[in-house]
Amino acid sequence: MVRAVRKESGLTQCDAAALCNVSLPFLNGLEQGKATAQIGKVLSVCNRFGIDVRLRLPGETA
């Protein structure tokens, strides 16, 4: 999702990383779906691109 929105915005990974104040390797990993414990950075990137993140508790249905 992050990659699609970034490309739709016409940004390179380098420009997007700078805009979101994260490193290029972090953004690259996020776009590739690599696991990270840095949820704050993930939420920051999503917020910057207007991506709504919703969390579900165990047992909660959509």
C-alpha positions as CSV (number, residue, x, y, z in Angstrom):
1,M,0.0,0.0,0.0
2,V,2.8,2.4,0.9
3,R,4.6,1.8,-2.4
4,A,1.4,2.3,-4.4
5,V,0.6,5.6,-2.7
6,R,4.2,6.8,-3.0
7,K,4.3,6.1,-6.7
8,E,0.9,7.7,-7.2
9,S,2.3,10.8,-5.5
10,G,5.2,10.8,-8.0
11,L,7.9,10.5,-5.3
12,T,11.1,8.4,-5.4
13,Q,11.9,6.3,-2.4
14,C,14.6,8.7,-1.5
15,D,12.3,11.7,-1.6
16,A,9.6,9.9,0.3
17,A,12.0,8.7,3.0
18,A,13.2,12.3,3.5
19,L,9.6,13.6,3.5
20,C,8.7,11.0,6.2
21,N,11.9,11.5,8.2
22,V,12.9,7.8,8.0
23,S,15.9,6.2,6.4
24,L,15.8,4.9,2.8
25,P,16.5,1.3,4.0
26,F,13.6,1.6,6.4
27,L,11.2,2.8,3.7
28,N,12.4,0.1,1.3
29,G,11.8,-2.6,3.9
30,L,8.4,-1.3,4.7
31,E,7.4,-1.3,1.0
32,Q,8.7,-4.9,0.8
33,G,6.6,-6.0,3.7
34,K,9.6,-6.8,6.0
35,A,8.8,-7.1,9.7
36,T,9.7,-4.3,12.0
37,A,9.2,-3.5,15.7
38,Q,9.3,0.3,14.9
39,I,5.5,0.7,14.8
40,G,5.9,4.5,15.4
41,K,7.8,4.9,12.2
42,V,5.3,2.8,10.3
43,L,2.4,4.8,11.6
44,S,4.2,8.0,10.8
45,V,4.8,7.0,7.2
46,C,1.2,5.9,6.8
47,N,-0.1,9.1,8.3
48,R,2.1,11.2,6.0
49,F,0.6,9.4,3.0
50,G,-3.0,9.5,4.3
51,I,-3.1,5.7,4.8
52,D,-5.7,4.8,7.5
53,V,-4.5,2.1,9.8
54,R,-7.0,0.2,11.8
55,L,-6.2,-2.4,14.5
56,R,-8.4,-5.3,15.4
57,L,-8.3,-7.0,18.8
58,P,-8.2,-10.8,18.9
59,G,-11.7,-12.2,18.3
60,E,-13.0,-9.0,16.8
61,T,-14.6,-9.3,13.4
62,A,-14.4,-6.9,10.6
